[in-house]
Amino acid sequence: MMINLYLYLWLVAIGIATIVIIMATVLRYSKVRGILGEQTVKGILEKLPQNKYLVLNDILIRNSSGTHQIDHIVLSNYGIFVIETKNYMGIIRGSEQNENWLQFIKGKKYYFYNPIRQNYDHVKTLSELLKIEEKYFIPVVCLSNNCEFKVNTKKIVVQMDYLEKEILNHTDITNDFNLYELAGKILINNLTDKKAKEDHAKEIMKRKANDKELADNMICPKCGSNLTEREGKYGKFIGCENYPKCHYTKVIH
């Protein structure tokens, strides 16, 4: 009897250890994919003519609302390109207004925060830092070549293969900014120490945990209104009753 108990406990321990290893592997894989995607885009941007474009990568800036990690910034007199990279696979669906976008992989669906909204926060952060009007910024969401996407938006959403062409298509000079001065100001305010990056990650996790707690209690994390269950094109979901002023949504598992 005692041997069976030891065997049972041993099997439970093995099972828990296996789950932990799988979860850690998934998290590492997701992080690695993100890093590989950013490195791929970095390589693409390095091909731009250096006499016309200044490229900054992996910028972390703090303002009154917290820290903001910006994947890529391309400074030019044709506009300031602010690029958010998502190295996701599968089918991507969403719109400019949605709080979250849908990712379909092997029959399963996952929600992730709307990268257009995420990138707009980056534009606002840079506009505030550089004291430049938002009209001079060109936000771009860059997706993996391995995904199929259908996104309803007038904003720029492209796959990596088309990123360089998209930037070069902007041929009208819109500003006479001193690009080196702008780059210098960004780099001076760029947080590069390890602790700053760790604090940024913790801040994101804390924000997500707070949003989840509110949503679990059927309170909209964005505007404070009540959340209600609804039926949509892709199944049931939780939405804000303050729609269309608020577009918060949450998937029902």
C-alpha positions in Angstrom: 0.0 0.0 0.0 2.8 2.4 1.0 4.7 1.5 -2.3 1.5 2.3 -4.3 1.3 5.7 -2.5 4.9 6.5 -3.3 4.3 5.5 -6.9 1.3 7.7 -7.1 3.1 10.7 -5.7 6.0 10.0 -8.0 3.7 10.0 -11.0 2.0 13.2 -9.9 5.3 14.9 -9.5 6.4 13.7 -13.0 3.1 15.0 -14.4 3.5 18.4 -12.8 7.1 18.7 -13.9 6.1 17.8 -17.5 3.4 20.5 -17.5 5.9 23.1 -16.2 8.4 22.1 -18.9 5.8 22.3 -21.6 4.6 25.7 -20.4 8.2 27.0 -20.2 8.9 25.7 -23.7 5.8 27.4 -25.1 6.7 30.7 -23.5 10.3 30.5 -24.7 9.1 29.6 -28.2 6.8 32.6 -28.3 9.5 34.9 -27.0 12.0 33.5 -29.5 9.5 33.9 -32.4 9.1 37.6 -31.3 12.9 38.2 -31.2 13.3 36.5 -34.6 10.6 38.6 -36.1 12.1 41.8 -34.9 15.6 40.7 -36.1 14.1 40.0 -39.6 12.5 43.4 -39.8 15.7 45.0 -38.5 17.5 43.4 -41.5 14.9 44.6 -43.9 15.1 48.2 -42.6 19.0 48.2 -42.9 18.5 48.0 -46.7 16.9 51.4 -46.8 19.2 54.2 -48.2 21.2 55.5 -45.2 21.3 59.0 -46.6 17.5 59.3 -46.4 16.5 57.1 -43.5 17.7 56.7 -39.9 16.7 53.4 -38.3 16.3 52.8 -34.5 15.4 49.4 -33.1 14.1 48.2 -29.7 13.5 51.5 -28.1 12.1 51.7 -24.5 10.7 55.1 -23.4 9.1 56.2 -20.2 6.4 58.8 -20.0 3.6 59.8 -17.5 1.6 56.6 -18.4 4.4 54.2 -18.0 7.0 52.5 -20.2 6.6 51.9 -23.9 8.6 49.4 -26.0 8.8 50.4 -29.6 10.1 47.7 -32.0 11.4 50.0 -34.8 11.4 53.7 -35.7 12.4 54.9 -39.2 13.2 58.7 -39.3 12.9 60.4 -42.6 11.7 63.6 -44.2 8.9 61.5 -45.8 7.5 60.8 -42.4 8.4 59.1 -39.1 7.6 55.4 -39.5 6.7 53.7 -36.2 6.6 49.9 -36.7 5.1 47.3 -34.5 6.2 43.7 -35.5 4.0 40.7 -34.8 5.6 37.4 -35.9 2.4 35.4 -35.6 1.3 32.3 -37.6 -2.1 31.2 -38.7 -5.0 33.3 -39.8 -5.3 36.8 -38.4 -8.6 38.7 -38.4 -9.6 42.0 -36.9 -10.4 45.6 -37.5 -9.1 49.0 -36.5 -11.8 49.4 -33.9 -11.6 46.0 -32.2 -10.0 45.9 -28.8 -8.5 42.5 -29.7 -7.7 40.6 -32.9 -8.3 36.9 -33.5 -5.6 34.4 -34.4 -6.7 31.0 -35.8 -4.3 28.1 -35.5 -5.3 24.5 -36.2 -8.9 25.1 -35.4 -8.2 27.0 -32.2 -8.7 30.7 -31.7 -6.7 33.1 -29.6 -7.2 36.8 -28.9 -4.3 39.3 -28.8 -4.4 43.0 -28.2 -5.0 45.1 -31.3 -1.5 46.0 -32.6 -2.9 49.2 -34.3 -4.0 50.5 -30.9 -0.7 49.3 -29.3 1.2 51.2 -32.0 -0.9 54.3 -31.6 0.3 54.5 -28.0 3.8 54.4 -29.3 3.1 57.3 -31.7 1.6 59.3 -28.9 4.7 58.6 -26.8 7.1 59.8 -29.5 4.9 62.8 -30.4 5.1 63.9 -26.7 8.8 63.2 -26.4 9.8 64.9 -29.7 7.1 67.6 -29.5 6.0 66.8 -33.0 2.4 66.7 -34.2 1.0 63.2 -34.8 0.2 64.0 -38.4 4.0 63.6 -39.2 4.0 60.0 -37.9 3.2 56.9 -40.1 2.2 53.9 -37.9 2.8 50.5 -39.5 1.9 47.0 -38.3 4.2 44.4 -39.8 3.1 40.8 -39.7 4.8 37.5 -40.5 5.0 36.1 -44.0 3.7 32.9 -42.5 0.3 34.3 -41.6 -2.8 35.0 -43.6 -4.6 38.1 -42.5 -7.9 39.9 -43.2 -7.9 43.2 -41.4 -10.5 45.9 -41.8 -8.6 49.2 -41.5 -7.2 52.1 -43.4 -4.0 52.0 -41.4 -1.0 50.3 -42.9 -0.8 46.5 -42.1 1.7 44.6 -44.2 3.7 41.4 -44.2 7.5 41.5 -43.9 8.1 41.0 -47.6 6.3 44.2 -48.4 7.6 46.4 -45.6 10.5 48.0 -47.5 8.3 48.7 -50.6 5.6 50.3 -48.3 8.2 52.7 -46.8 9.7 53.6 -50.2 6.2 54.3 -51.6 6.1 57.4 -49.4 7.8 59.8 -51.7 6.3 63.2 -50.7 8.5 65.3 -48.4 6.3 66.1 -45.4 8.8 67.7 -43.0 12.2 69.4 -42.8 13.2 67.9 -39.4 16.8 67.4 -38.5 16.8 63.6 -38.3 20.0 63.3 -36.3 18.7 65.6 -33.6 15.5 63.6 -33.4 17.5 60.3 -33.2 19.7 61.8 -30.5 16.7 62.8 -28.4 15.2 59.4 -28.7 18.5 57.6 -27.8 19.1 59.8 -24.8 15.7 58.8 -23.5 16.0 55.2 -24.4 16.1 53.0 -21.3 18.8 50.3 -21.9 19.6 48.9 -18.5 18.3 45.4 -17.6 16.3 46.6 -14.7 14.3 49.0 -16.8 13.4 46.2 -19.2 12.4 43.9 -16.3 10.3 46.7 -14.8 8.6 47.2 -18.2 7.7 43.5 -18.3 6.4 43.5 -14.7 4.3 46.6 -15.5 2.7 44.9 -18.5 1.9 41.8 -16.4 0.5 43.9 -13.6 -1.7 45.8 -16.1 -2.9 42.6 -17.7 -3.7 41.1 -14.2 -5.7 44.2 -13.3 -7.6 44.2 -16.6 -8.4 40.4 -16.1 -9.7 41.0 -12.6 -12.0 43.7 -13.8 -13.2 41.7 -16.8 -13.8 38.6 -14.7 -16.1 40.8 -12.6 -17.9 41.9 -15.9 -16.5 45.4 -15.6 -14.9 46.9 -18.7 -11.1 47.6 -18.0 -11.1 50.4 -20.6 -14.1 52.6 -19.6 -15.6 51.0 -16.5 -19.0 50.2 -18.0 -20.7 46.8 -17.6 -19.7 43.9 -19.8 -22.3 41.6 -21.5 -22.3 38.3 -23.4 -22.9 38.6 -27.1 -23.0 36.5 -30.2 -20.6 37.5 -33.0 -19.4 36.2 -36.4 -16.8 34.0 -34.8 -18.9 32.8 -31.8 -19.8 34.1 -28.4 -17.8 36.8 -26.7 -17.9 39.4 -23.9 -18.4 43.0 -25.1 -18.7 46.4 -23.5 -22.3 47.8 -23.2 -20.8 51.2 -24.1 -20.2 50.1 -27.7 -19.6 51.8 -30.1 -17.8 54.3 -27.9 -15.8 51.5 -26.4 -14.7 48.4 -28.4 -13.5 46.3 -25.6 -14.0 42.5 -26.2 -13.0 39.3 -24.4 -13.1 35.8 -25.7 -15.3 33.2 -24.0 -13.3 29.9 -23.5 
